[in-house]
Amino acid sequence: MASNATAGHACPPPMKATSNGIFQGDDPLHFALPLAILQICIVVIVTRGLAYVLRPLRQPRVIAEIVGGILLGPSALGRNKSYLQAIFPPKSITVLDTLANLGLLFFLFLAGLEIDPKSIRQTGKKALAIAIVGISLPFALGIGSSFVLRETIAKGVDATAFLVFMGVALSITAFPVLARILAELKLLTTDIGRMAMSAAAVNDVAAWILLALAVALSGSNQSPLVSLWVFLSGCVFVICAILIVPPVFKWMAQRCHEGEPVDEIYVCATLTAVLAAGLITDTIGIHAMFGAFVVGVLVPKEGPFAGALVEKVEDLVSGLFLPLYFVSSGLKTNVATIQGLQSWGLLVLVIFTACFGKIFGTIMVSLFCKLPVREALALGFLMNSKGLVELIVLNIGKDRKVLNDQTFAIMVLMALFTTFITTPLVIAVYKPAKKAGMAVYKHKTIERKNMNTQLRILACFHSARNIPSIINLLEVSRGTKKREGLCVYAMHLKELSERSSAILMVHKARRNGLPFWNKSQQPNSDNVVVAFEAYQQLSRVSIRPMTEISSISDMHEDICATAESKRAAIVILPFHKHQRLDGTLETTRNDFRLVNQRVLQHAPCSVGILVDRGLGGATHVAASNVSYNITVLFFGGRDDREALAYGARMAEHPGVSLMVIRFLVEPEVVGEISRININDNASTKVGSVDEEVLAEFKQKISKDNSIMYEEKAVRNNAQTIAVIREVGRCNLFLVGRTPGGEVALALNRRSECPELGPLGSLLISPDFSTSASVLVVQQYNGQVSLNLASEIEEESPERD
């Protein structure tokens, strides 16, 4: 019989690895390696292209990958049999599946790294209740729908396994996908975002336990004793992993220090441990990725070790290998099997059951926990998102013959639909409305009538490099004890990239405006927090941390919204260039420049851009050791008045000496400096305001020896620059972004950094040698900075 069968269905010979090339008569597509390379290239191009197309719809990348897999499979392009035979022949599927599962193994290790067992243990009662109901109700409905499917399109399958698989498939919430959607909608650090993340993390762990149970029950051996052995062995593996893995990785993590590269042997040992764990769970009879996930969860999240692992593994795995899993899944999905009214009716039933169970269950428990209706609805829609784990469940079910082709196609479309509708529905029902009157607050500038009122600063930074200078700037901004003090919001700007590891930021994202001392979840986990906390304890300044996670394109929106909600008087932004050892300025990232320009245009308060040349050195200078010379260059206009007001506040610090230099045009050469026409009425009005402010300033400083005021009459640009060079030995220049008066207008030549204005650009130019940091200030005037917008539009694209 065997020989007859073999004669009737000749098995294709195994593919050789590499070809001899087309010149020797070999077709590369008949060999494993070139075919695998072609498959990977096609998959990456299609999935990335779809992700780009779907980006305006704010859809997570997993949608593009699922759709891409389906399009490349028999549902669309695969209808052309010659294409399917050439690109995805049956004999290549084993290699494709092996690569896909290897990628999946490491991706689920990374997914495990995203889940912190400590934060799950600290899950609040509300989030826990949402998670429990969000699993149990859809699970029960999944069991109910499994009876309907078994009576119609899934006859003859193993009843128990099918029942559990349907329950698990409907009850899953995709943790990484949910985090991506929350970040896209800027809900990551809100109350609803944290609750959804906590509930999804609990749901994720519960789903893995249920999946292990489903896999144990779905073996080809019908004996229940075998299933019991598989499940018990899986439990023993988890217990052993809990006892062995954390101490070993903790020992490794202790030998990896912040700022130093992680030793290659530790990374290699970890990746080998992931593969070994996968081998053990596969030997037991549970899928290999289960072991990888467990190891990922148990790796300590503190310190640089976890981050280094992600950095080494992520791009290759999620960029190249993981999309193969979606194609592997797409090749098994044939939408054409869903034929007739009954099949489409069952698809609607499954989608309705999945959505109703998740959304209704979450809404009910949310309302019971006294959440507002809008938030309850949004939580329900968010918890309904599916993703990769859903596909894993379905693929295992398909491989174990628990799901047939038609059921599999229905379930894949259900996962696609539920995830696709999440973002639009959440946007429709939950728009975090600005509180009434939030935008109307009194002090939007540093210059004000009552200078004793509290000054609120939103200080932004991109990395630890910005922190010493920011803290030293805040130190001199404190003012005297007679004032109401200084309140600082320290905002860590983090880019939300397409990488899934961006979700690791969630663990570090704290509640906006929460004081530093209230950090029970992760003590001493963030060096940035420690630096500001130390400064807060040494000073009278109230510092509150914030983490802002968003894409570069809309980072300015978050900065402006936060400045408005926290009633900030000034936003301080780091310049997009940093100083090198030789003193020259090097571009950190040109993207940061765009953020600064947009904040200048849209800010609801004053804005300062700090060009950092090591203000106070590379460390925080103690209050008693502060000794700074600060120079204000005053030409006139509202921005210069803001710089003067800030300088006057800084001068109250006992360690600060302030010099104010006012530039005037020599009377006999008025008109020679600049031929620019100025509206007489406007210039007279501005000049009179400047005179009033300066008269009041001179009166206040008459008894203060730490402040010097000089007036310099200049004839031309050369004299102006010469005067500025004379005072170039200071520690900090304070200048306005758009200074007024004829002298400043003469300086207003085309600059490559319009956001710094003419003076800021002059002070950072290579021709002007100074080691002083520069703070360029723009005063809020209730209008968009249109001149900056026009300057940016005019600017040539070649300029850096």
Secondary structure, DSSP 8 states (H G I E B T S, - for coil): -HHHHHHHS-------S----GGGT--GGGSHHHHHHHHHHHHHHHHHHHHHHHGGGT--HHHHHHHHHHHHTTTTGGGSHHHHHHHS-GGGHHHHHHHHHHHHHHHHHHHHHH--HHHHHT--HHHHHHHHHHHHHHHHHHHHHHHHHHHHT-TTS-HHHHHHHHHHHHH---HHHHHHHHHHTT-TTSHHHHHHHHHHHHHHHHHHHHHHHHHHHT-SS--HHHHHHHHHHHHHHHHHHHHHHHHHHHHHHHT--TTS---HHHHHHHHHHHHHHHHHHHHHTS-HHHHHHHHHHHS--SSSHHHHHHHHHHHHIIIIIHHHHHHHHHHH--GGG--HHHHHHHHHHHHHHHHIIIIIHHHHHHHHTT--HHHHHHHHHHTT---HHHHHHHHHHHHTTSS-HHHHHHHHHHHHHHHHHHHHHHHHH------TTSS--S--SS--S-TTS-EEEEEEESSGGGHHHHHHHHHHT---TTS--EEEEEEEEEE--SSGGGGHHHHH---TT--TT---SSTT--HHHHHHHHHHHHSS-EEEEEEEEE-GGGHHHHHHHHHHHTT-SEEEEE-SEEE-TTS-EEES-HHHHHHHHHHHHH-SSEEEEEE-S-TT-SS---GGG--EEEEEEE-SSHHHHHHHHHHHHHTTSTTEEEEEEEEEE-GGGTTTS------HHHHHHHHHHHHHHHHHHHHHHTT-TTEEEEEEEESSHHHHHHHHHHTTTSSEEEEESS--SHHHHHH----S-GGGHHHHHHHHSTTS----EEEEEE---SS--HHHHHHHHHS-TT--
